Amino acid sequence: MNPTVEVWDKVVSLMRNEMTETTINTWFDDTVAVSLDETSFTIYSPTRFKRDIIAARYLPAIQKALHELFSADFEVIVLTEGELDAAKETPKQSDFLPGTEEYTFDRFVVGSSNKFAHAAARAVADNPGQSYNPLFIYGESGLGKTHLLYAIAHTVHERRPDYKVVYIKGDTFTNELIHAIREGRNQEFREKYRGADIFLMDDVQFIAGRDSTQEEMFHTFNTLYELKKQIVFTSDRPPKEMLRLEDRLKTRFEWGLLADIQRPDYETRMAIIKNKAIRMGMELPDFLIQLIAENITANVRQLEGTVNKIMAYQDLIGDSLDKNTVIRAVKDIFKEKSDILPTADVIIDEVCKFYNIEPATLRGQGRSKDISLARQIAMYLIRQMVGTSLKDIGKEFDNRDHSTVLNSLSRIESLVKTDPEKAEIIKDITTNINNRYE
């Protein structure tokens, strides 16, 4: 067998551990491997629609599987009809933030809810380090904060290719710091971030409450600020509402400009839907655009996901686009509350990531203060988010009895009411759990 084909078969096998069989069959059944070299892996999908979905949603999963196979990072290139021959003659694509090319200012739909944040982001991209430093963008999940970060990154990279642009998520920054400390690579870690010309951190709220991370961020911020390097943060809340964030960081985050993003209004939702449909080569009748805009109100990600689902439904089922087809395609999104509930494993996994402990330790008999608190929070979230019985919750944690589970739930319920910092931790973990189902 062709070695490249063998690699793809192994990649798909690894992805089956994290995806449903329906997902694998829908998006990868006719995808084939094209080439593999030291830094890139190229695959081919026969339709542009599938190619776009794979590029938008599944590149991280493919890259993760390749890393498991080779212990190295690969750029994944997805080709479609008419691109195979051209690829042989075209120079290799840029490896700058691969998979994020579509997140530009041109593709960001501006409305009354995000106009200020968009203008501030453009100003920063046009004149990095000159004004609005730091820029702090905050708002609920799925409203376009990350899009603006990537737009800044791509604009600066295009106009100033010599600039070192660093993008990092708050929890990834913490994890990298932990590994650097364990492996004695502290200096390498500091040079990576303190040597940036543009420092972009997504979801900065996740560094709150972590002493070593906050200490490192304090010095990184000071170094970059003094050198007049541009700093941009995003968060789901303003600095003053981060109860576990050190005051010295709150103050620094507020030195520049705070810009919030609200949920899109009706007119903006209409524009987002039209824009997404046009980019996908689909013409939606006005009455269907209105139907979606009236029913999907939470965030931009849901709106774009709805258009993707309609496109997939039409492509795979072949139905014409009428009101009933749209409702069938997105009936689960139209409901006020999603039928999709997280599993106990997902909840436990997110709690473990937050506290940097192993799932086996959380489920086991360890009685240290941190492990006990994390275990009780996991029990509480399983009860709150899934509604699992006390007996079944106990089974998830080494068959603990009914009274132990009940005491754990009572303790966390009390902490949520009386301890704002613990309530904030639970909110952060809940956000991470929900994000896995968006």
RAQUIKA-V558378 format. One record per backbone hydrogen bond with DSSP energy under -0.5 kcal/mol. CO is the residue of the C=O (numbers start at 1). NH is the residue of the N-H. If there is no record, write none. Layout:
# RAQUIKA-V558378
[[CO | NH] [CO | NH]]
This chain:
# RAQUIKA-V558378
[[2 | 6] [3 | 7] [4 | 8] [5 | 9] [6 | 10] [7 | 11] [8 | 12] [9 | 13] [10 | 14] [11 | 15] [12 | 16] [14 | 17] [15 | 18] [15 | 19] [20 | 24] [21 | 25] [22 | 26] [23 | 27] [24 | 28] [25 | 29] [28 | 31] [32 | 44] [35 | 42] [39 | 75] [40 | 37] [41 | 77] [42 | 34] [42 | 35] [43 | 79] [44 | 32] [47 | 51] [48 | 52] [49 | 53] [50 | 54] [51 | 55] [52 | 56] [53 | 57] [53 | 58] [54 | 58] [54 | 59] [58 | 62] [59 | 63] [60 | 64] [61 | 65] [62 | 66] [63 | 67] [64 | 68] [65 | 69] [66 | 70] [67 | 71] [75 | 41] [75 | 77] [77 | 43] [77 | 79] [79 | 45] [80 | 83] [83 | 87] [84 | 88] [85 | 88] [85 | 89] [86 | 89] [86 | 90] [95 | 97] [95 | 98] [97 | 100] [100 | 103] [102 | 104] [105 | 108] [107 | 109] [108 | 110] [111 | 114] [111 | 115] [113 | 262] [114 | 118] [115 | 119] [116 | 120] [117 | 121] [118 | 122] [119 | 123] [120 | 124] [121 | 125] [122 | 126] [123 | 127] [127 | 130] [127 | 131] [134 | 136] [134 | 257] [135 | 137] [135 | 233] [136 | 259] [137 | 235] [138 | 261] [140 | 143] [142 | 300] [142 | 301] [144 | 148] [145 | 149] [146 | 150] [147 | 151] [148 | 152] [149 | 153] [150 | 154] [151 | 155] [152 | 156] [153 | 157] [154 | 158] [155 | 159] [156 | 160] [160 | 163] [163 | 165] [164 | 166] [164 | 197] [164 | 198] [165 | 167] [166 | 200] [168 | 202] [169 | 173] [170 | 174] [171 | 175] [172 | 176] [173 | 177] [174 | 178] [175 | 179] [176 | 180] [177 | 181] [178 | 182] [179 | 183] [180 | 184] [180 | 185] [181 | 184] [185 | 189] [186 | 190] [187 | 191] [188 | 192] [189 | 193] [190 | 194] [191 | 195] [193 | 196] [197 | 230] [198 | 166] [198 | 200] [199 | 201] [199 | 232] [200 | 168] [200 | 202] [201 | 234] [202 | 170] [203 | 206] [204 | 207] [205 | 208] [207 | 210] [209 | 211] [210 | 214] [211 | 215] [212 | 216] [213 | 217] [214 | 218] [215 | 219] [216 | 220] [217 | 221] [218 | 222] [219 | 223] [220 | 224] [221 | 225] [222 | 226] [223 | 227] [224 | 229] [225 | 228] [230 | 199] [231 | 134] [231 | 135] [232 | 201] [233 | 137] [234 | 204] [235 | 139] [238 | 241] [239 | 242] [241 | 243] [242 | 245] [244 | 209] [246 | 249] [246 | 250] [247 | 251] [248 | 252] [249 | 253] [250 | 254] [252 | 255] [257 | 136] [259 | 138] [265 | 269] [266 | 270] [267 | 271] [268 | 272] [269 | 273] [270 | 274] [271 | 275] [272 | 276] [273 | 277] [274 | 278] [275 | 279] [276 | 280] [277 | 282] [278 | 281] [282 | 284] [285 | 288] [285 | 289] [286 | 290] [287 | 291] [288 | 292] [289 | 293] [290 | 294] [291 | 295] [292 | 296] [295 | 297] [299 | 303] [300 | 304] [301 | 305] [302 | 306] [303 | 307] [304 | 308] [305 | 309] [306 | 310] [307 | 311] [308 | 312] [309 | 313] [310 | 314] [311 | 315] [312 | 316] [313 | 317] [313 | 318] [314 | 318] [320 | 322] [322 | 326] [323 | 327] [324 | 328] [325 | 329] [326 | 330] [328 | 331] [330 | 333] [330 | 334] [331 | 335] [339 | 341] [343 | 347] [344 | 348] [345 | 349] [346 | 350] [347 | 351] [348 | 352] [349 | 353] [350 | 354] [351 | 355] [352 | 356] [352 | 357] [358 | 361] [358 | 362] [359 | 363] [360 | 364] [361 | 366] [368 | 372] [369 | 373] [370 | 374] [371 | 375] [372 | 376] [373 | 377] [374 | 378] [375 | 379] [376 | 380] [377 | 381] [378 | 382] [379 | 383] [380 | 384] [381 | 385] [382 | 386] [382 | 387] [382 | 388] [383 | 387] [389 | 393] [390 | 394] [391 | 395] [392 | 396] [393 | 396] [393 | 397] [394 | 397] [394 | 399] [394 | 400] [395 | 398] [397 | 400] [401 | 405] [402 | 406] [403 | 407] [404 | 408] [405 | 409] [406 | 410] [407 | 411] [408 | 412] [409 | 413] [410 | 414] [411 | 415] [412 | 416] [413 | 417] [414 | 418] [415 | 419] [418 | 420] [419 | 423] [420 | 424] [421 | 425] [422 | 426] [423 | 427] [424 | 428] [425 | 429] [426 | 430] [427 | 431] [428 | 432] [429 | 433] [430 | 434] [431 | 435] [432 | 436] [433 | 436] [434 | 437] [435 | 438]]
